[in-house]
Amino acid sequence: MRVAVVGGGISGLAAAWDLRQLADVTVFEPNRLGGCILTTEFDGHPVDEGADAFLTRVPEALELCEELGLQDELVAPAVGASAVWINGGLKRLPDGLVLGAPSDLRGLIRSRILSPLGVARAGLDLVLPRRRPAAGLSVRELIADRFGTQVADRLVDPLVGGIHAGWTGELGAAEVTPQLVAASERARSLILGLRRLPKGKGGPIFMAPRLGLGRMVDVLVRLLGESGVRFLADEVELVRTVPGGQVVVEPSPDRFDAAVVATPPRRTAELLRTGVTVDGLTRVPTASVVLLTASLKDPLPPALNGFLVPRGERRLMTACSFASNKWPHWADPGKSVVRMSAGRHGDLRAFELDDDDLADRLLGELGQALGTTLAPTATRVSRWPDVFPQYLPGHASLVTAVEKSVSELHPGVALAGSTYRGSGIPACIASGRRAAQLVARAAAPAG
């Protein structure tokens, strides 16, 4: 069996990994392998330019690391507490938050993130009549209905909106916060429902290889090559099925029994060019982000891994990671490393600035948050255009229609990537593995 994998991000590489012993696999990737995972040297240490850890409470990334023999290289963040920049100061996030939604009003009161009126409105969740979430509800609508707008805008949106580089007023509740929807269905109160959610197994919530997430990609690519997987730097122009069931990946002269297409939504639409697939994928909006990494001689607030910036603060920065607090091996003694992000859906201000102006703006804002003037010893700007698909209400139905269209019009072709069922690293790995299973079944000889 011959299988083409179009797209060499973590989803495509995961698909190739699962197919390597079942098929002759060719990966087409004209750019760098690894997609949004990239670790490069910064100020003498390997420092991630994109994501810097994966979630452990869903198993796919942890399992892949174990299969790659990386389990002994995994480390957890040294600190776990975060803050929010509100009204000119950093206020520590209270314990008991689930995606920013409170399960404990006492911690919310002590945090002083909300006004007294805002806390009182959040407490009404305990006495308001039960209301089942309506279909098509946004995250903000779900939270504001139960807790009021301050919880929605000062806690949930900075966290959930930051994760997806979007606005919770647009993101679908069922699509991006199924835990909150499930909690609202478990009890008359969302607070009580959050308390009834299944508890995790304990242990670190996030982990990463000590040498950065790029280490996972490097080992994966090396082992794939050793198993016979081919990597071609060819730009694919079209993926189509021909009579007899074979798949053509133009301009390659080869014929394949199946293909996994693991590219961004608009690129996938360009490659397939037909039917509901194109219409659906072109309707998935995307967001762009910029990440500034800076090395400082200034000490960072201890015991914090960073802070979030609510949209209402009207800053360019959306979040700041105190990277060397999280990962002490990222900096030499006497130095600190921070990573500041900017950009969300509908906000391209960071892309309109050159690197120097962007660094000045973000470092100026960080200095205001910390109450000091910063003089970095090194900076690095990483730009990530159109990398965050926005899961709007109805996204799951759209994905179902797209996949049905692909199965009918392009037998032997499966889709993978962050566009479909989750944008985190574990979700992307799961997407690639699911696509591998689909094409393996489709292309397997009868009997």
N, C-alpha and C positions, 0 to 999 in steps of 0.2 A: 504494500500500500504506500502510495506517495502522497504526502500532505504538504501544502504550502501554508506558512504562517506569515501573514502580511501585517507587519508592525512588531517592533522589537522592544516594546515596553514590558513591564513586569507581567501584564496579562498575556501577551504573546509568548514570552519566555516560559511562563508557567504552562501554557498549552503545549509548547514544544517539549517541555520536561516530561509531561505525562504521555506524550506520543512517541518519545524517542525509542522505546523498545517495541513499539507496535508498527512503526512506519519509517519510511525514508523521509525525513523532515527537512524542508528548506525554509529558512527564515529570511524574509525580505525586509531590510531596514536601511534606507539610504543615509540616515543620520546616526546619531550615537545610540547604542544599545542601552536599555534601562529606562528610557522615557523620562518620567519626572523624578526618578531616583538618580541622584548624582552626588558623589562625594569627591571633593578635590582638596588640595592642600591650601590651608589658609594660616598664615603666620606660623608656619612650622608644624601644623597638625592637620590630620584629615578631618574636615568639617563639611557636613552636608549642606548642599545648596538648595535642596527641596525638603521633603519630609525627613525628619530625623529619628523617627521611631515608628513602630507598628503596635496596634492594639493586640493584647494577648487574650482577651476574653472571647474573641472569635478565633478559631484554631488555625486558619490556613497559613498565615505567615510563620507562625511558630513551628508548625509541622514541616513546612518547606525548609526552614533553617535546619531542622533536625535531619531531614533527608539529605541536605547538603553537607552535613557534618559540622555545622556551625554552632551547635547548642552550647558548647563550652566557651564560645566567644561572646555570648549575649550578656549585656549589662542592662540594668534598669536605671532610670533617672535618680540622682542622689537626693533630690528634693521634689516634693509633689504639690506644694501649696501655690496657688495663684492669686492674683489681685485683679482689680478692675480700676481703671483711671476714671474717676468721677469727680466732678466739681473741683478740679485742680489738684486732687490728691489721690494717692494709691490706697485703696481699701481692700483688705484681704477678703477673698471669697469665703463664705461660711461653709462649714461641713454640711453634708446632707443634701447637696444639690445633685439632681439628675438631669444632665444636659441643661443646667442652669435653673431648672425648676426646683423650688424648695420643698423638702419633706419635713423640715423642722423650722418653725417660726422663731424659736429662741435664738438660733444662730443668725437668722436673718435680721433680727432686732439688734443684736450685738455688732453686726458688721457695719451698720450705719450707711449701707449702700442705698437704701430706700429712705424716703422721708417718713415721718410718723404716719402721715396719711397713706402713703404707699404701703407701709406694713399693715395698717388696718385694712386696707382694701385686699391685700393678699390673704389676710385671715378670714375674709368672707367666704373663701373657698370651702371652709369647714361647715358653713351653714346654708350656702346656696343650694337650691334644688339640683338634683342630678340631671345632667344633660349629656346624652350620648353624642360624641363628635359627629358632625354631619360629613357626608362625603364631599371631597373637594376643599376641605378646611385647610387654611394655611397654618403654619406653626404659630405665628403671632396671634391669629384669631383664637386658636385653642388656648394659649396661655393668657391672653388678655381677658378672655371670657371668665376664666377661673380666678386669676390672680390680679388682674388689672394691668395697666400699661407700663407701670414702672418695672415690674418683674419681667415683662416681655422685652422692654427696651434696654434695661440696665444689666440684666443677667442672661436671659436666654438668647437674645439676638447677638450680643458680642461673642458668645460661645458657639452656638449653632450656626449663626451667620458667618462667623470666622472660619469654622471648619469647612464650609461650603463656598466661601467667598461670595456670599449672596445676602439677600435680605429676607428675614423670616416672614415678612408680609407677603412674599411671593412664593417661598418654598412650601411644598406640601407637607402637612403634618404626618400623614400616613407614609409618605415617601422618605422623609429624612429623620423623623422622630417617632418611629413605631413604638418605642418604649413608653413615651408619654401618652400616646393614643391607648395603648394597652392598659396603662395605669388608670386612665380616665374611665375605662370600661370595667375596672375591677371593683370600684367603690363609688359611693355618691360624691366623694370629695377626691380631688386629684392628689392632695397631700396624703390622704389615707391610702389611695391607690399606689402611690410611689413607695410607701412603706411596705406594701404587700408584694412588690416585684421580687422575683427570685434573686437571692444574694449571689454574688460571685464566689468563686472557689478560693479567693484569697490570692496572695502573691502579687507581683508587680502588674500594674495595668498596662504599662508600655515597656517595650524592650527594643534593643537594637544591637547589632554587632559593634564591638568596641571601636573598630576601624571605620564605622559608618555604614549606612545602608548600602552604599556602593559596593561594599565587600560581598553582600549577598548576590548582587548582580554579577560581579566579577567571577565568583565561584560557580554560579549557575551557568554562565556563558562558557567557562572553561570545561566544565563537566559535560555540557551539551556538545561542545566540539569534540571532546574525547569519545563520545558515544556515537559520533558520525553525523550529527546535525550540521548542515551547511548554512553559512551566513553569507548572504549576498547584499551588497550595497546598492542594488538596483532600485530605481524609482518605479513603482508599479503604477500603471495607468488605468487598468481595467481588470475587473474580476468577473468572469462569466462562465456559465455552464454550457457545454456544447452537447449535441446529440450523442447519446451513448453514456451520458452521465459524468463525463470528465470535466474538470475545471481548468480553465485557461487563465493564467495570470500574465497579462500582457505588460511588457513586450517579451517576456521570457518564452523561448520556444518549447519549453517543457510542458507536459500535460500532467495533471495531478488528479488523484481520485477524490480529493477533498481539500478544503481550505478553511482556515480560521482567519477572519479579518478583525484585527485588534488595533484599529486606528480611531482618531477622534471622530465625532459624529458627522461633521460636514465632509471630512475626507472619506469616510465610509460611504456616504451618499454619492460622492463623486466616483468612487470605484465601482459601485453596483448599478447606479443610474436608472433604476426601474422601480415603478410602482410605489406602494405604501412605504417601502424602505426609505426612498429618497424624501418623500413628503414628511415622514415622521422624524427622520434624523435632522433635517434642516430646521425643524421646529424646536430642537433642543438648544436653548441658549447656553452660552459659555461665558465664564468670567476669567479675567487675566489678573495675575498678581506679580508683584516685585518683592524680592527679599534682599535687604541690606544686611550684610554681616560686618561687624566692626570689632576691632581689638582696642581695648581701653586699658589705661593704667589706673582708672578709677575703680574702687571696690563697688560691688553691687549689693543691694539689700539682701542680707542673708535669709536663708530658709524660704525664699520665693523662687519659683521657676520662671516667673515673668508676669505680664499683665495683659488684660484685654482692654480695648478702647471702644466704648459704645458709640454708635453712629451719631447720637445726639451731641457728643463732644465736638463734632465738626473738625476732627483732626485728619491729616493725611494718613497717619499710622492707623492700622487696624489692630495690631497686637505687637508685643515685644517679648521675645524669649530671652531670659537670662541664661544663655546657653552654657556658660562655664559653671553656673550653679547646678544645672541639670547634669552636665557631663564634665566633671572636673578635669578629665584628661584632654579637653579641648584647648587648654590654655596653660602657659607656663606660670610658675609662682609669681605673684605680683601683678598679673595681668587678668583681664576679664574679656570675655567674648559675649556679644549680644547679637541677636538676629531680629530685625524689625521688618514687618510685612506691611504692604500697602496695596490697595486695589481690591475691588469687589465688583460684582455685576453692576454695570451702569456707571462705574467710577473709574475712568481711565486717566485721572490726573497724574498718577505716578509714571505712566508711559509717555506723558507729554514733557517730562523733565529729563534732562541728560543725567548721567551718573553723578556728576559733581553736585548739581543742584538738588538731586534727590537725596544724596547723603547729607547735605547741609540741612535740608528740611527735616528729615527724620531724626538726625542727631540733635537738632534744636528742640524738637518735640520731646525727645527722651530726656534731654537736660531739664526741660520744664517739669517733667514728671518726677525726676529725681531731685530737683532743686539745686542743680549745679550746672556748670558749663563744661562740656566734654571736648576733649582733644584726642581723637582717635589716632592710633599709631598705624593702623591699616584698615582698609575698607574693601568690600567686594559687593558688586551688584549682580543679582541673578534675576533675569526676567523670564516669566513663564506665561506667554500669551495663550489665551483660550484653553486652559488646562482643566478648569473646573466646570463640568456640566451642571446645569441648574435643574434640580428635580422639582418641577412645578406640580401643582395638583393635577392628577390624572396621568402622571408620568408612567406608572405601572401599566396602565391600559395602553398607552402609546407604545411601550416596549413590547407588550404582547402582540400588538398589531404588526410592529416592525418584524419581529421574529417569525410570525406566521407568514408574512410576505416573503421573507428570505427563504423559508422552507419550501414555499410553493414555486417561487421564481428561480431560485438558485439552489437546487438540491445539492447536498454535499458541502454547503457553505454554512458556517456558524459565526456568530458575532461575539466579541469579547471586549472588555475594557470598562472604564469608569462610567461610561454613558448609561449603563443598563441597570444594575442592581446594587450600586454602592461604589463610592469613589475612594475609600480607604485602601491601603495596601492589601490587607486580608481579603477585602471584597474583590479587588482586581485579580488576585491570585485565584480566588474561587471562580471568577468569571472565566478565566483562561482554562481552568481545569474542567469546567462544565462544557465549554466549547469543544475541548479535546474529546470528551465523552460522546458528544453529539456527532462529531465528524467520524469518530472511530466506528460508531454504530452504523452511520449512513454508508460508509465506504467498505465495511467488512464484507468479504465474500459470503454469499448465501451458503448455509450449511456449515 
